[in-house]
Every structure is written in C-alpha cells, then in structure tokens.
Amino acid sequence: MNGRDVVSFENDLSGILEETNEAGAIIVIANLPDLTQLPEFAGGTDSNVTLQRVMEYNAAIARQAAAKGANLVDLFSQPVELF
C-alpha cells in the first residue's frame, strides 16, 4: 500500500493477472487481512494503512480476480492472529 493509489495498483494487478492467464497458469490470489489489527498499525499512526484503504485494495483485488477467473483466498474475513 505504502502511499500507492488503488487505481495504479489495480492496473498493475490486471496486467500481471492477464500475463499469467496467457501463460495458462491456474491463478490463486489472496486479499489483504485487516492490517489495522497488527500492533504496528493499530494506533492509526500510518495514514497509508487504514481500514478504508485495506477495503479499497481488497475491492480491487476482488474485481480483478473475478475479471481474470482467478481463485480468491479471503484473508480479510479471517481473524488476525499474532504469534
């Protein structure tokens, strides 16, 4: 995420998935977990890592997975566990 806008990310992801599809590979892609639950971001001190941005990135990942026929692993719906 690191300050990168979602539109640029989605465009790049689209290109990567398109090339991978053309190679005949089976594509499995995961969305982002709720990064705001991690200690380094929980305080809200990094404006690049917000729940809204995570959800925007995940929406972009879901759109591209559906458009390119990729299998989507939903990490966001899983609890964030710290070891």
N, C-alpha and C positions, 0 to 999 in steps of 0.2 A: 504494500500500500504506500508507505513511505512518501506521502505527498503526491503520488501519481493520480491523475484523474481517471475516473472509471471508464470514460469513453475510450481513452487511449489503451487502457488495459483490455477492454473488450475487443477492440480492433485487433490488437496483437494476439489475443487468445483465439479469435476467429481464424486468423491466418495460420496459427500453429495447428489448430484442430483440422483445418482444411488440408494442410500438407500431410498430416498424419492419416487422414481419411484416404487421401490419394495413394498413400503407400499401402493401403489395405489392412491397416492395423485395427485391432479392437481397442477402442478408447475408453479408459476409465479415468474420470476426473473427480476430484473432491472439492467441495466448497470450503469456506473458512469456518472454523469453530468460532465461538464468541470470544474473540481475543480480549475483550474488555474484562473478562473474568480472570485473566492472568495477572499476577501481582505487579508486574512491571507496567501494566496499562490500567489497572483497577482504579487508580487515583484520578484518572482523567487528565493527566498532565501532558499527554501526547495527543495533539489535535488531529493527527493523522489516523489514530486508532480510536474510533468511536463506534458505538453500536450502529448508528446510521450508515457510516461508511462500510462497515462489515456487511450490512444488509444490502447495500448498493452493489458491492462486489459480488456477493452471492447471487443477486438477481442477474447480473451479467453472466456469471458462470452458468447459471441455470438456463438462460436464454441460449447461450452458445452450445451447451450440451444437448439441448433439445434440437437446435437447428442442425447440428452435425451428427446426431444419432449417437452421442457418447453416453456411456453409463455414468450416472452421477451418484457419488457417495456423499450422503448428507452428514457432515461432521457438525454442522451448526446445531442440529437437534440433539446431539449427544452432550452429556454433562462434561464440563472441563474438569479433568482430574489432575491434580498436581502430585508428583511423586517425590 
